[in-house]
Amino acid sequence: MEGGKSEAAAAAEVTALKPIDLRKKKVQFTLEKKKLTGVTARVGIVLDITGSMQPLYKNGTVQEVVERILAVASKFDDNGSLDVWVYDTHFSRLPPVTEDDFGDYVQNNILNNPAIHKFGRNNEPPVMEDVIRKYTVEEDEGTPVFLIFINDGGVVKPIKKIITAASVQPIFWQFVGIGDSDFEVLKKLDTMEGRVVDNANFFHLDDISAVSDEMLYDQLLNEFPSWLTAAKAKRIIRSV
């Protein structure tokens, strides 16, 4: 093809990309489709580390989730870092993950970290309160926050009160249910009343490792654009 690359050359170029770079291209496509290009946002992930999650930590699924979400942070966040929390009955705020150090992040920073309480029961409110504290007290920048919350069931009902109170904060809570629980509490997020804006969304994936990057990013970013519009209108966020 004169004046351009052949299809074979283009395909070879894509094949040569590192997995994180390929995922960033897929995120970029999703951002363009959802008219989110040019948006700046902090990105964080909260990881369930209750007992039922143990197999997903040990088989590499959670590491893969961190890498897939890092690609989103790399496109949204000026410094390209992904803020990380884990929780069961207790919670830990961990060092951010970046493209420079994401390899074996879960093994090195979570599984091999004796300071982290692991594989207990669910208790979401303390970690949610710490997320709010970080972005609205410690680092009150007014920048939108896209917070992805991975959970495999058993969410406690008091999270409703926290989500409602947090509707005046620049944080959008994207809950992702994995596994075969019924997710009774999370399914009711969209119909919760008393909020200034709808600041939370939930979707369920039986097996997150079987879902393509394209489908995952499409679902993750499905309601974030409408929240941005509503939050700007209510002056909850100052910049995007």
N, C-alpha and C positions, 0 to 999 in steps of 0.2 A: 504494500500500500504506500504509494508515493505521497510524501507530505504528512505521513502519520504512521502510527504503529500498526503492524499486522495483528490480527486477532490472536495469533499464536504468541506473539511477543508480549501483548497485553496480558494474556493468561499466565505466561511465565513470570511476568513482573508481579502479579498478584500472588502466585504460588510462592515467590521468594520472600514475601512480606513475613515479618514475625507475627505470631498470633495476635499480640496486643495491637499491632498496627492494622491488621486486617479487621479486627473488631472495631477499632476507631473509625475505619472507613464505613462500617455498617452503622455505627452510631451517627456519623455525619449524614448518611442517607436518611436515617429516621428523623434527625433534626430538621433536615430540609423539607421532608414530607409534612412535618407537623409545624412548620414555620417557627422553629426555635433557634435558627442560626443567629449568632450574635448575642445570644442570651448568656449572661454570666451568672453562675450559681455555685454555692458551696454544695458538695455532695458528701453524704455520710451513709454508712451502713451499720445497722444493728443486727447482730447474729445471735440467734437462739443457740444456747449451748446446754440445753436441758438434756436429761438422760436419753430421751428418744432420738436425739440428734446425733448420738455418738457414732453410729455407723457412717453417717454422711461426713463427719470429720475424718474418720479413719480411711475412707475409700477415696478421698480427694475431691468429693463433690463441693464441699465448702470452699476449698482453695480455688476451685474453678469458678465458683460464684463470685468470689472476691476479684478474680482477674477479669471476669465479664463486666462487673460494675466499675472497676477501675477505668475501663475504656470510656464509660460515661463521664466519670470525673475528669478524665484527661481532656474531654471536649468542652466541658462546662466551666471548670475551675481554672482560674488564672495560674495557680501554681501546680495544677495537675495532680493534686493529692486527694486521696479518699480517706475521710475520717472513719475510724472503726471503733465499735463497741461490741462486747459480748455480754450475755447475761443468762443467769438461771435464777436462783433465789437471790444472788448477789450480782453485781455488774462490775465490769472493768472497762475503762476508757484506754484504748491502746494507741500506740504510735500510728500516725497516718501511713498509708501504703502509697508508694509512688511507682512509676515505671522503672526506677532504678533498683527497687528492692522487693518487688512483688513475688519473686520466686521463693517458694517454701515459706511464704509469710505465715500461713496458718500453723505449720509445723513449728516454726521458730518462735513465733510471738504468742501462740495460743496453747497448742498441745504441749510444748516443752516449757511452758511458763508456769512454775509452781505457785505463783501469786494469784493465778486465776482460779476462781471457784468453778468447777466443771461438773456437768451432768447431774444437776439437781432438779428442782421443780421450777415451774414458771412463776415469775414475779416481775411483770413489765413496768409498773409505775416508777421505781427508782431509776432505771436506765433512761426512761423517757424524760424524767425530770432533769437528769444530767445532760441529755441532749439539748433541752431547752436552756439550761444554765450556760452551756458552752456558747450557743449561738445568740443568746439575747442578753447575757450579762458579761461573760468573759470576752466575747468577740462580737459586740453589738455593732455590726457594720450596715445593717439594713439590706444586705444582699440576700436574695432568695436562697433558701436552703431546700435541697431535694434529698429527703431522708428515706432510705430504703430499709424496710424492717422485715427480715426473714424469720419466719416462725412456722413451726410444724404442729401447732394446735395448743389448746389449753390456756389461751389468753384470759387473763383475769378481767372481770367486768369493770373495775375502777379505771381502766384506760379510757373509758368514755368521758369521764369527768375531765381527764387531762387533755384529751383531744379537743373537747369543747372550750376549755379555758385557753388552749393554745391557738385558737382560731384567730386571735388578734396578733399572733407572732408570724414572722416571715418564714415559716417552716411548712413544707408540704410533706405529709406522711404517706408514703407508698408502701402499704403492707403487702407482702407476698407470702401466701400460705403454700407450704409444700407438704406432700404426703397425703394420707387418707383420713385426717381428722375432719370433723364437721365445721369447724371454724365459726361457731354460732355467734360469738361476739363480733368478730371482724366482718361478717356478712351484713351486719346492721349499721356499719359506719356511714354508708351513703345516705341513710334515712334519718340520721341523728339530727335532732332539732336544737335550737339555741345557739348556733354558731354564727359568727359574723360572716364568714365565708366557708364553703365546703373545702376543708383543708386535709382530707384524707381519702384514700382509695384503697381497694382491696381486690386482688385477683388470686386465683388458686391454680397451682400446677401440681398434678399428681407426681410427676418426676421431672424436676427442673433440669436434670442433666440430659433429658431427651428432647428438650425444647431448643429449637435453633436460636442462634443469636438474634437473627432478624425478628423472629416472633417475640422473643423476650424483650428486646428494646422497644418494639412497637407497643407492647402492653405496659411496660414500665412508664413510658412517656405519654400514655393515652390521655390522662386527666391533668397532667402538669400544666399544659398551656392554658386551660380554662381557669385553673387556680391563679396563674400569673396575672391574667386579665382581671379577675375579681379582686385579687390582693392589691393590684395597682390602683384600681378604682376606689378602694377603701383606704388607700395610703398606708397599707400594711408594709409594703416594700417600697424602698426609695429609688432603687436602681435595678436594672436587669442587664 
